[in-house]
Amino acid sequence: MGRDLSYAAVMARRNAIMIAAVGIDYQVFATGAVAFDYEAMMREAGYSVEQAAAIQRQTHVGDTPLLELGNITRLARALAPPGKGARIFLKDEAANPSGSFKARRAALSVFHAERHGYPGVCAATSGNYGAAVASQAAMRGLGCIIIQEVFDSRGVGQPEIVEKGRACEAYGAEVIQLTVGPELFYTFLVTLEETGYFNASLYTPYSIAGIETLGYEIARELLAREGRYPDAVVVTHAGGGNVTGTARGLRKAGATQTRVIGVSVDLAGLHMASDRDFNRKSFTTGHTGFGIPFATWPDRADVPRNAARPLRYLDRYVLVTQGEVFYVTELLAQLEGLERGPAGNTSLAAAISLAQEMDRDQILVVQETEYTGAGKHPWAQLTFARRNGIVIERGDPAGNVPGERIVIPQRPDQLRVKEYPLENLRRSYLKNALAYAGTAPLTSTDFRFLAEDTGADEAWVRRTVAELAGQEEGKPR
Amino acid sequence: MGARARKGDWVQIHRILLGPGERAPQVPPDTQAVPLEMWVKGFLVEGGELGHPATVRTVAGREVQGTLVAVRPGPGHDFGEPVPELLTVGLEAREFLKSVGG
């Protein structure tokens, strides 16, 4: 074929490969050194929430049940101060065709690929998104290739990812399995170039438009059933799409006062590209290893401008531990009779303590669940952890150490979210934005964009940028 | 497992994509020291001896070359073992709800 397949050569061709594989010229939306017209991109390249819902109905996606968790609400109220303990509802996204909310994103991407005549779709993902793309591609008769980071250098695979790969194959997709490393993206580019497939990225406007229906359904259904919008929605946060799409959908349905709370599993200290650390984590998504980098610089994704921009929408960001999530997975199964996958219960782990801060007449919605099965199951994941030298014990989850110790709470009152200040995320974001701008001076359009993109006011942005630029000047070069 | 696969068998091949010296510059030292490896499954087109070069046709219709490493490979994952630390969580929670009434 004569293509130069060295890492450097392929990365140098990335822009040309991406334009062909996504069909969006991102350049037309640029308005400054860092600024771009986000809403124009979402409008012109994406789909409206009504269009998204219609497309999803074609392939049986969405309109999932919204379940009130009576027993878990009772448990939270028993632990709460008098008058406190919001009603907890759960959007059972496991009811989607491929078993997770990711079907919503895939539905739009695969529809778009079919409409534009691509022979197939390709996605680089070790998560539920792979099975979602494969399932949607099966319905629309398109080819599908999923690229996964699965093994460490010993050839030991994360059980959760092995299961997701099996599911992709069940839906008729080819799965390319790789060892640990960010060169997953390199393989992705080589495959797109070779096949001419559509890049079913998680981060295009289509993908985010697909999640808007989730927030929209929650707001509309609660209004109809309970006569009110949710007071807060808890969203598992990784790459930022779940937060962004859900929040946009809530707003589009009129729920402008609903607080959006992001939750990630705390994996502080584990390096996401480390061969050694790879199998020392028990969660492969919904964790801080994605949540923090993608909040502090969304444009590190597989498209030039990421449509998932979580700081625009987050009212609060909290962390939970791996042990707490496994604990609430048991609670959901044994108190509510719903056996679901652990990673999808990340936001439920936070909800039990967040509900205790809210009034009894308020409503808190946990916006997802995912399917469970071999590999994606507390026993599978904890058996694997133990084999990899992780200590598992009952105790206070405050004693959790990512990669060393998983502590299963002894009592439900030990479920306690840890605050992660949004201001820290905003500051890191601005640091990254300055690096992105390089020597180009920031215009007033840039400052306005940075304020919107960090969810902060412009005066704070200007002050912080000046402060950061001052620090930069003081550094030896 | 037999040492030979026949044409059309469902097999798995392995290939080194980037050697230890060719990894992305940003990867940490432990990952730099090991290769980027790939496994792909498909129907055997050419070859057939384990540990030797082989070509497969994937379900997406691609032909891919590598070293034949497995014939009819299963995923190998399961539900793990019962975890003692979790076995009593449900019982305790039901007991707790009973004790608070309501």
HADDOCK unambig.tbl for C-alpha pairs under 7 A between the chains (distance, minus, plus):
assign (segid A and resid 7 and name CA) (segid B and resid 24 and name CA) 6.98 0.50 0.50
assign (segid A and resid 75 and name CA) (segid B and resid 97 and name CA) 6.31 0.50 0.50
assign (segid A and resid 78 and name CA) (segid B and resid 100 and name CA) 6.66 0.50 0.50
assign (segid A and resid 143 and name CA) (segid B and resid 60 and name CA) 5.69 0.50 0.50
assign (segid A and resid 144 and name CA) (segid B and resid 60 and name CA) 6.40 0.50 0.50
assign (segid A and resid 145 and name CA) (segid B and resid 60 and name CA) 6.87 0.50 0.50
assign (segid A and resid 153 and name CA) (segid B and resid 34 and name CA) 6.70 0.50 0.50
assign (segid A and resid 159 and name CA) (segid B and resid 77 and name CA) 5.83 0.50 0.50
assign (segid A and resid 162 and name CA) (segid B and resid 75 and name CA) 6.57 0.50 0.50
assign (segid A and resid 162 and name CA) (segid B and resid 77 and name CA) 6.85 0.50 0.50
assign (segid A and resid 166 and name CA) (segid B and resid 75 and name CA) 6.65 0.50 0.50
assign (segid A and resid 173 and name CA) (segid B and resid 59 and name CA) 6.71 0.50 0.50
assign (segid A and resid 173 and name CA) (segid B and resid 60 and name CA) 6.85 0.50 0.50
assign (segid A and resid 174 and name CA) (segid B and resid 58 and name CA) 6.37 0.50 0.50
assign (segid A and resid 174 and name CA) (segid B and resid 59 and name CA) 5.64 0.50 0.50
assign (segid A and resid 174 and name CA) (segid B and resid 60 and name CA) 5.78 0.50 0.50
assign (segid A and resid 175 and name CA) (segid B and resid 40 and name CA) 6.68 0.50 0.50
assign (segid A and resid 176 and name CA) (segid B and resid 38 and name CA) 6.83 0.50 0.50
assign (segid A and resid 176 and name CA) (segid B and resid 39 and name CA) 6.13 0.50 0.50
assign (segid A and resid 176 and name CA) (segid B and resid 40 and name CA) 5.26 0.50 0.50
assign (segid A and resid 177 and name CA) (segid B and resid 38 and name CA) 5.55 0.50 0.50
assign (segid A and resid 177 and name CA) (segid B and resid 39 and name CA) 5.07 0.50 0.50
assign (segid A and resid 177 and name CA) (segid B and resid 40 and name CA) 6.46 0.50 0.50
assign (segid A and resid 178 and name CA) (segid B and resid 37 and name CA) 5.57 0.50 0.50
assign (segid A and resid 178 and name CA) (segid B and resid 38 and name CA) 4.57 0.50 0.50
assign (segid A and resid 178 and name CA) (segid B and resid 39 and name CA) 6.49 0.50 0.50
assign (segid A and resid 179 and name CA) (segid B and resid 36 and name CA) 5.78 0.50 0.50
assign (segid A and resid 179 and name CA) (segid B and resid 37 and name CA) 5.43 0.50 0.50
assign (segid A and resid 179 and name CA) (segid B and resid 38 and name CA) 6.78 0.50 0.50
assign (segid A and resid 181 and name CA) (segid B and resid 27 and name CA) 6.88 0.50 0.50
assign (segid A and resid 183 and name CA) (segid B and resid 24 and name CA) 6.53 0.50 0.50
assign (segid A and resid 273 and name CA) (segid B and resid 27 and name CA) 6.10 0.50 0.50
assign (segid A and resid 273 and name CA) (segid B and resid 28 and name CA) 6.73 0.50 0.50
assign (segid A and resid 274 and name CA) (segid B and resid 28 and name CA) 6.04 0.50 0.50
assign (segid A and resid 274 and name CA) (segid B and resid 30 and name CA) 6.41 0.50 0.50
assign (segid A and resid 274 and name CA) (segid B and resid 31 and name CA) 5.67 0.50 0.50
assign (segid A and resid 275 and name CA) (segid B and resid 30 and name CA) 6.07 0.50 0.50
assign (segid A and resid 275 and name CA) (segid B and resid 31 and name CA) 5.11 0.50 0.50
assign (segid A and resid 276 and name CA) (segid B and resid 30 and name CA) 7.00 0.50 0.50
assign (segid A and resid 330 and name CA) (segid B and resid 89 and name CA) 6.62 0.50 0.50
assign (segid A and resid 330 and name CA) (segid B and resid 90 and name CA) 6.08 0.50 0.50
assign (segid A and resid 331 and name CA) (segid B and resid 90 and name CA) 6.00 0.50 0.50
assign (segid A and resid 334 and name CA) (segid B and resid 90 and name CA) 5.36 0.50 0.50
assign (segid A and resid 335 and name CA) (segid B and resid 94 and name CA) 6.90 0.50 0.50
assign (segid A and resid 374 and name CA) (segid B and resid 77 and name CA) 6.40 0.50 0.50
assign (segid A and resid 374 and name CA) (segid B and resid 78 and name CA) 4.62 0.50 0.50
assign (segid A and resid 374 and name CA) (segid B and resid 79 and name CA) 4.61 0.50 0.50
assign (segid A and resid 375 and name CA) (segid B and resid 77 and name CA) 5.77 0.50 0.50
assign (segid A and resid 375 and name CA) (segid B and resid 78 and name CA) 5.60 0.50 0.50
assign (segid A and resid 375 and name CA) (segid B and resid 79 and name CA) 5.82 0.50 0.50
assign (segid A and resid 377 and name CA) (segid B and resid 79 and name CA) 6.53 0.50 0.50
assign (segid A and resid 379 and name CA) (segid B and resid 79 and name CA) 5.95 0.50 0.50
assign (segid A and resid 379 and name CA) (segid B and resid 80 and name CA) 5.11 0.50 0.50
assign (segid A and resid 379 and name CA) (segid B and resid 81 and name CA) 5.81 0.50 0.50
assign (segid A and resid 379 and name CA) (segid B and resid 82 and name CA) 5.83 0.50 0.50
assign (segid A and resid 379 and name CA) (segid B and resid 83 and name CA) 5.83 0.50 0.50
assign (segid A and resid 380 and name CA) (segid B and resid 78 and name CA) 6.47 0.50 0.50
assign (segid A and resid 380 and name CA) (segid B and resid 79 and name CA) 4.54 0.50 0.50
assign (segid A and resid 380 and name CA) (segid B and resid 80 and name CA) 3.91 0.50 0.50
assign (segid A and resid 380 and name CA) (segid B and resid 81 and name CA) 6.83 0.50 0.50
assign (segid A and resid 383 and name CA) (segid B and resid 80 and name CA) 5.42 0.50 0.50
assign (segid A and resid 383 and name CA) (segid B and resid 81 and name CA) 6.04 0.50 0.50
assign (segid A and resid 393 and name CA) (segid B and resid 85 and name CA) 6.32 0.50 0.50
assign (segid A and resid 394 and name CA) (segid B and resid 85 and name CA) 6.13 0.50 0.50
assign (segid A and resid 408 and name CA) (segid B and resid 85 and name CA) 6.92 0.50 0.50
